[in-house]
């Protein structure tokens, strides 16, 4: 999308932002909740010198509870 905007002589999207497909508006509340939980986990205090691993959100098969 950003490339398209730039090709049209407009300002591209901020590179700090990411467009994340969530599979439709019906999935948006679940995605928003997962993002909120990830942000809280990332903000939790840790001991000094502890490694800072990235937060990874993976899809889960809701029927079986296993990764897809």
N, C-alpha and C positions, 0 to 999 in steps of 0.2 A: 504494500500500500504506500509506503514511504517513497519507494522508487517511482511509483506512478505520479504521486504529487510533485516530486522534483521534476519529472519529465514534462509536467504541465506548467512549469515555471512557478510552482507554489512551494511553500515551506514543507519539508519532510517532517516525519514524526520524530520526537525526541528519542535518541538512541537508547536512553535508559528505560524506555517503555517496551513492552512485549505484547503482541496480540496473541491471545491464547484461545484457540477454539474450544468451546465447552460442549459442543454437540447440540445446541439449541437452548432456547430460553428456559425450558423446563429443567435443565441441569444447572442453571445459574445459581440457585440457592445453595445447592450442595457444594459447588465449586467455591463460592464465596465463604462458606463455613470452613472448608478445608484450608483455604488461604488464610483465614483468621487464626486457625489453630496453628498453622505453620509459622505465622508471624509471632505468635505468643511464644512458641517453643524457641524460636530464634532469639527472642528478646530476654529469655531467662538468664539470670546471672550464672556464671561458671567460675571455677577457681582460676586464678591468674596463671597464665601459661598453658591453659587447656587448649587443645586444637579447636578451630572454628570450622566445622564441616558445613557444607552447603545443605540447605533444606531441599529434599527431593520429594515431590508428590507424584505418586504412581497410580494409574487406574486400577481399580479393584473390581472383580466380578461380583456384583451384589448378591447373586444367587448362591455362590459357593464360598465367597470370602477369600478366594485365591486371586493372585495376580493374573491379568490377562496376557 
